């Protein structure tokens, strides 16, 4: 039709997830057919929660599923801090995060107060928050950026000292939490995403991990209209439950996860070898530097970042800036309070995500790296 722009799909998408096949899902779907339970803490959800609780090293009941990572984060906030009030309306959020972090705190009534991140760890520094007037802060939401592990101990110390609840947004950190939960899991709630973009996925979904079983039960209640054994809404709440169908995907995913994890590891190794051969290995960020679901190149500045992006786009290869220019620049949050955001803006304008898929061909990786190398070295 005249005047309509034709959108051409990239030849190589930035992310091509692979979830369990229809054949692998069939036994779980047949179980749903047999029970005719489709939601509201059904047997598959319960089984998935028990499986992931073991994987994260928490007692039974210490992992609570949710309809999405954003719902998991909102549920954890409401279960620990409740709705925002006039005395403490602010939620401290890092600028270097995906917009869902800020959306979740706003869903709970809080006004995001954006704070810059540490230049080495890329996350909030609890020691630096002492420079902020904490009297108006109702909750702090540190983020595990791009899945990077975030230790609980400093934040537990901060929460104990200030009385301010802390909820950790570890959306993409499944692989770190699974590999070494000890320093990462504790009484503070840790929200994860199980979206298709993440390494381990239920298609759409999320969850909260905690060793505090009383808190876990409260999160379950918060995600179910505030109900607990009755039809009485007794706590701040949302409707954030995972369905049996998404739990089916998660259970089937758990069966193939060792193979999928190995494929992701092979992809990271392939990127690393290709970039090291060209002398630009120091520009790569991949597992175990960040979660398996990401591969990034770190450029010198925004101009070089844009040149790499454009050269890859010309070859039909999609890229992405996962955190945009920083969540504080999103139109919905542009008027929110903030500190100086130099580190966030430097990271956001120099990091570029390269294509990821468990089965991405080695030849495609070589093509991508050749283009990146040519731009970085200034060759036509």
C-alpha positions as CSV (number, residue, x, y, z in Angstrom):
1,X,0.0,0.0,0.0
2,X,1.3,3.4,-1.0
3,X,2.8,5.4,2.0
4,X,3.3,2.3,4.2
5,X,6.8,1.6,5.3
6,X,7.9,-2.0,4.7
7,X,9.8,-3.4,7.7
8,X,12.4,-6.0,6.7
9,X,13.2,-8.6,9.3
10,X,16.9,-8.8,10.0
11,X,18.8,-11.7,8.5
12,X,20.4,-12.4,11.9
13,X,18.2,-11.3,14.9
14,X,19.9,-10.1,18.0
15,X,18.3,-12.9,20.0
16,X,16.7,-16.1,18.7
17,X,15.4,-18.0,21.7
18,X,14.8,-21.7,21.6
19,X,12.3,-23.2,24.0
20,X,11.2,-26.8,24.4
21,X,9.6,-28.4,21.3
22,X,5.9,-29.3,21.1
23,X,6.9,-33.0,21.4
24,X,8.7,-32.2,24.7
25,X,5.8,-30.2,26.0
26,X,3.2,-32.9,25.2
27,X,3.5,-35.0,28.4
28,X,3.0,-31.9,30.5
29,X,0.1,-30.6,28.5
30,X,-1.5,-34.0,28.9
31,X,-1.2,-33.7,32.6
32,X,-3.0,-30.4,32.4
33,X,-5.7,-32.0,30.4
34,X,-6.0,-34.7,33.0
35,X,-6.3,-32.4,36.0
36,X,-8.2,-29.5,34.3
37,X,-6.3,-27.2,36.5
38,X,-4.9,-24.2,34.6
39,X,-4.0,-21.6,37.1
40,X,-4.0,-20.7,40.8
41,X,-1.0,-22.7,42.1
42,X,-1.7,-25.9,40.2
43,X,0.4,-29.1,40.4
44,X,2.8,-28.1,37.6
45,X,3.5,-24.7,39.2
46,X,4.1,-26.4,42.6
47,X,6.5,-28.9,40.9
48,X,8.4,-26.2,39.2
49,X,8.7,-24.2,42.4
50,X,10.1,-27.2,44.2
51,X,12.5,-28.0,41.4
52,X,13.9,-24.4,41.3
53,X,14.0,-24.1,45.1
54,X,16.4,-27.1,45.1
55,X,18.4,-25.6,42.3
56,X,18.9,-22.4,44.2
57,X,19.6,-24.1,47.5
58,X,16.6,-22.8,49.4
59,X,14.1,-24.8,51.5
60,X,10.9,-26.0,49.9
61,X,8.7,-23.0,49.7
62,X,11.6,-20.6,49.2
63,X,11.0,-20.1,45.5
64,X,7.7,-18.4,44.4
65,X,6.7,-18.4,40.7
66,X,5.2,-15.3,39.1
67,X,3.5,-14.4,35.8
68,X,6.5,-12.3,34.7
69,X,9.7,-10.9,36.1
70,X,8.1,-7.6,36.6
71,X,5.3,-9.2,38.5
72,X,7.8,-11.0,40.6
73,X,9.6,-7.8,41.4
74,X,6.4,-5.9,42.2
75,X,5.2,-8.8,44.4
76,X,8.5,-8.8,46.4
77,X,8.3,-5.1,46.9
78,X,4.7,-5.2,48.2
79,X,5.5,-8.1,50.4
80,X,8.5,-6.3,52.0
81,X,7.8,-2.6,51.8
82,X,4.1,-2.4,51.1
83,X,2.5,0.4,49.1
84,X,4.3,3.7,49.0
85,X,3.1,6.4,51.4
86,X,3.5,10.1,51.8
87,X,6.3,9.8,54.3
88,X,8.5,7.5,52.2
89,X,7.4,7.9,48.6
90,X,10.8,7.2,46.9
91,X,12.4,4.0,45.6
92,X,16.1,4.1,44.9
93,X,16.8,2.5,41.5
94,X,20.0,2.4,39.5
95,X,20.0,4.3,36.2
96,X,21.7,1.3,34.5
97,X,18.9,-1.2,34.3
98,X,16.0,-2.2,32.1
99,X,12.9,-0.1,32.3
100,X,10.9,-2.9,34.0
101,X,12.7,-2.1,37.3
102,X,11.3,1.4,37.4
103,X,7.9,0.2,36.1
104,X,7.7,-2.3,39.0
105,X,8.4,0.3,41.7
106,X,5.9,2.6,40.1
107,X,3.2,-0.1,40.1
108,X,3.7,-0.2,43.9
109,X,3.1,3.5,44.2
110,X,6.8,4.6,44.5
111,X,8.5,7.4,42.7
112,X,11.8,6.2,41.3
113,X,14.9,8.1,42.5
114,X,17.7,7.2,40.0
115,X,21.2,6.8,41.3
116,X,24.4,6.2,39.3
117,X,26.2,2.9,39.5
118,X,29.7,1.8,40.5
119,X,32.1,2.0,37.5
120,X,33.5,-1.5,38.1
121,X,30.6,-3.5,39.3
122,X,27.9,-1.5,37.4
123,X,25.5,-1.7,40.3
124,X,24.4,0.5,43.2
125,X,27.0,0.9,46.0
126,X,25.3,0.7,49.4
127,X,28.1,2.7,51.0
128,X,27.4,5.6,48.6
129,X,23.7,5.8,49.5
130,X,24.7,7.5,52.7
131,X,25.0,10.7,50.7
132,X,21.3,10.6,50.0
133,X,18.5,11.8,52.2
134,X,17.1,8.4,53.1
135,X,14.2,9.7,55.2
136,X,12.0,9.7,52.2
137,X,13.1,6.3,50.8
138,X,10.7,3.4,51.3
139,X,12.6,0.7,49.4
140,X,15.9,0.2,47.6
141,X,16.0,-2.0,44.5
142,X,19.6,-2.8,43.5
143,X,20.0,-4.6,40.2
144,X,22.3,-7.4,39.0
145,X,23.2,-5.7,35.7
146,X,23.0,-8.0,32.7
147,X,22.8,-10.8,35.2
148,X,26.1,-10.1,36.9
149,X,26.1,-11.6,40.5
150,X,25.1,-9.3,43.3
151,X,26.1,-10.4,46.8
152,X,23.4,-10.1,49.5
153,X,25.7,-9.4,52.5
154,X,26.3,-5.6,51.9
155,X,22.7,-5.0,51.2
156,X,21.6,-7.0,54.3
157,X,23.9,-4.8,56.3
158,X,22.5,-1.7,54.7
159,X,18.9,-2.8,55.4
160,X,19.7,-3.7,59.0
161,X,21.4,-0.3,59.6
162,X,18.7,1.9,58.0
163,X,15.5,-0.1,58.4
164,X,14.8,0.3,54.7
165,X,13.6,-2.8,52.9
166,X,15.8,-4.0,50.0
167,X,14.6,-6.1,47.1
168,X,17.1,-7.3,44.6
169,X,16.3,-7.3,40.9
170,X,18.3,-10.2,39.4
171,X,16.2,-10.6,36.3
172,X,18.9,-12.2,34.1
173,X,20.9,-13.9,36.8
174,X,19.5,-17.4,36.7
175,X,22.8,-19.0,35.7
176,X,24.8,-17.3,38.5
177,X,22.1,-18.1,41.1
178,X,22.2,-21.7,40.0
179,X,25.9,-22.0,39.9
180,X,26.8,-20.4,43.2
181,X,23.7,-19.4,45.3
182,X,25.6,-19.1,48.6
183,X,26.5,-15.4,48.5
184,X,23.6,-14.4,46.3
185,X,20.6,-15.9,48.1
186,X,19.4,-15.2,51.6
187,X,16.6,-13.5,53.5
188,X,16.4,-10.6,51.1
189,X,14.0,-11.4,48.2
190,X,15.7,-11.9,44.8
191,X,13.4,-11.4,41.8
192,X,14.3,-13.2,38.5
193,X,12.8,-13.2,35.0
194,X,12.0,-16.4,33.1
195,X,11.1,-14.6,29.9
196,X,12.1,-16.0,26.5
197,X,15.0,-13.6,26.4
198,X,16.6,-15.2,29.4
199,X,18.9,-18.2,29.4
200,X,16.4,-20.4,31.3
201,X,12.8,-19.7,30.3
202,X,9.2,-20.5,30.8
203,X,8.3,-18.4,27.8
204,X,6.9,-15.7,30.0
205,X,7.3,-15.8,33.8
206,X,9.4,-15.0,36.8
207,X,10.0,-15.8,40.4
208,X,11.3,-14.7,43.8
209,X,13.9,-16.5,45.8
210,X,14.4,-16.2,49.6
211,X,15.4,-18.3,52.6
212,X,12.7,-16.6,54.6
213,X,9.8,-18.9,54.3
214,X,7.4,-16.5,56.0
215,X,8.3,-13.8,53.5
216,X,7.9,-16.4,50.6
217,X,4.4,-17.2,51.8
218,X,3.6,-13.5,52.0
219,X,4.8,-13.0,48.4
220,X,2.6,-15.9,47.3
221,X,-0.3,-14.1,49.0
222,X,0.6,-10.8,47.4
223,X,0.6,-12.3,43.9
224,X,-2.9,-13.8,44.5
225,X,-5.0,-10.7,45.3
226,X,-3.9,-10.8,48.9
227,X,-5.8,-14.1,49.4
228,X,-4.5,-16.8,51.8
229,X,-6.8,-19.6,52.5
230,X,-9.9,-17.4,52.0
231,X,-11.5,-15.0,49.6
232,X,-10.4,-12.1,51.8
233,X,-7.9,-9.6,50.4
234,X,-5.7,-9.0,53.4
235,X,-2.4,-7.6,52.0
236,X,-1.2,-5.2,49.3
237,X,-1.5,-7.3,46.2
238,X,-1.7,-7.8,42.5
239,X,-2.7,-10.7,40.2
240,X,0.7,-12.1,39.3
241,X,0.4,-15.9,39.4
242,X,2.1,-18.2,36.9
243,X,-0.2,-20.4,34.8
244,X,0.1,-24.1,34.5
245,X,1.0,-23.8,30.8
246,X,4.1,-21.7,31.6
247,X,5.1,-24.1,34.3
248,X,4.9,-26.8,31.7
249,X,7.4,-25.0,29.6
250,X,9.6,-24.5,32.6
251,X,9.5,-28.2,33.5
252,X,10.3,-29.3,30.0
253,X,13.1,-26.6,29.9
254,X,14.7,-28.1,33.0
255,X,15.1,-31.4,31.1
256,X,17.1,-29.8,28.2
257,X,18.8,-27.1,30.3
258,X,22.2,-28.9,30.6
259,X,22.4,-29.2,26.8
260,X,21.2,-25.6,26.3
261,X,23.6,-24.3,28.9
262,X,26.5,-26.1,27.2
263,X,25.5,-24.6,23.8
264,X,25.5,-21.1,25.3
265,X,28.9,-21.7,26.8
266,X,30.1,-22.9,23.4
267,X,28.8,-19.7,21.8
268,X,30.6,-17.5,24.3
269,X,33.8,-19.4,23.7
270,X,33.3,-19.0,19.9
271,X,32.9,-15.3,20.2
272,X,35.9,-15.0,22.5
273,X,38.1,-17.0,20.2
274,X,37.1,-15.1,17.1
275,X,37.7,-11.7,18.8
276,X,41.0,-12.8,20.4
277,X,42.3,-13.9,17.1
278,X,41.7,-10.4,15.8
279,X,43.3,-8.7,18.9
280,X,40.0,-7.3,20.2
281,X,39.2,-9.8,22.9
282,X,39.3,-7.1,25.5
283,X,36.2,-5.5,23.8
284,X,34.1,-8.6,24.5
285,X,31.6,-9.2,27.3
286,X,30.2,-12.7,27.5
287,X,29.7,-15.6,29.9
288,X,31.0,-15.7,32.6
289,X,31.4,-11.9,32.7
290,X,27.6,-11.5,32.1
291,X,24.7,-13.9,31.8
292,X,24.7,-16.5,29.1
293,X,21.8,-14.8,27.3
294,X,24.0,-11.8,26.3
295,X,27.1,-11.1,24.2
296,X,28.2,-7.5,24.1
297,X,31.0,-5.5,22.6
298,X,32.3,-2.5,24.5
299,X,33.2,0.4,22.1
300,X,35.3,3.5,22.7
301,X,32.4,6.0,22.5
302,X,28.9,6.5,21.2
303,X,30.2,7.3,17.8
304,X,32.0,4.0,17.5
305,X,29.0,2.2,19.0
306,X,26.7,3.7,16.3
307,X,29.2,2.9,13.6
308,X,29.4,-0.8,14.6
309,X,25.6,-0.9,14.9
310,X,25.1,0.6,11.4
311,X,27.7,-1.6,9.8
312,X,26.1,-4.7,11.2
313,X,22.6,-3.4,10.2
314,X,23.8,-2.9,6.6
315,X,24.7,-6.7,6.7
316,X,21.3,-7.6,8.0
317,X,22.6,-8.3,11.5
318,X,20.5,-6.9,14.3
319,X,22.0,-5.4,17.5
320,X,20.5,-3.8,20.6
321,X,21.3,-1.5,23.5
322,X,19.5,-3.6,26.2
323,X,19.3,-0.7,28.7
324,X,18.8,2.1,26.1
325,X,20.5,5.3,27.2
326,X,19.7,4.6,30.9
327,X,16.2,4.1,32.4
328,X,16.2,7.7,33.6
329,X,16.1,8.9,30.0
330,X,12.9,7.0,29.2
331,X,10.0,9.4,28.5
332,X,8.0,7.9,31.4
333,X,10.7,8.7,33.9
334,X,12.5,11.7,32.4
335,X,11.2,14.0,35.2
336,X,12.0,11.7,38.1
337,X,14.6,12.8,40.7
338,X,18.1,11.6,40.0
339,X,21.8,12.1,40.8
340,X,24.6,12.7,38.4
341,X,24.5,9.7,35.9
342,X,27.9,9.8,34.3
343,X,28.8,6.2,34.7
344,X,25.3,5.0,33.6
345,X,25.4,7.1,30.5
346,X,28.9,6.1,29.7
347,X,28.0,2.4,29.9
348,X,24.7,2.8,28.1
349,X,26.2,4.6,25.1
350,X,29.2,2.3,24.6
351,X,27.8,-1.2,25.1
352,X,26.2,-2.9,22.2
353,X,24.5,-6.4,22.2
354,X,25.5,-8.8,19.5
355,X,23.4,-11.7,18.3
356,X,22.8,-14.7,20.6
357,X,21.2,-18.1,20.0
358,X,22.0,-21.5,21.4
359,X,22.6,-22.7,17.9
360,X,24.1,-19.6,16.3
361,X,26.4,-20.8,13.5
362,X,30.2,-20.4,14.0
363,X,30.3,-18.8,10.5
364,X,27.8,-16.2,11.5
365,X,29.9,-15.4,14.6
366,X,33.0,-15.0,12.4
367,X,31.0,-12.7,10.1
368,X,29.8,-10.5,13.0
369,X,33.3,-10.3,14.5
370,X,34.9,-9.4,11.2
371,X,32.5,-6.4,10.8
372,X,33.1,-5.3,14.4
373,X,36.8,-5.5,14.0
374,X,36.8,-3.6,10.8
375,X,34.8,-0.7,12.4
376,X,36.9,-0.6,15.5
377,X,40.2,-0.6,13.5
378,X,38.8,2.0,11.1
379,X,38.9,-0.2,8.0
380,X,36.4,0.2,5.2
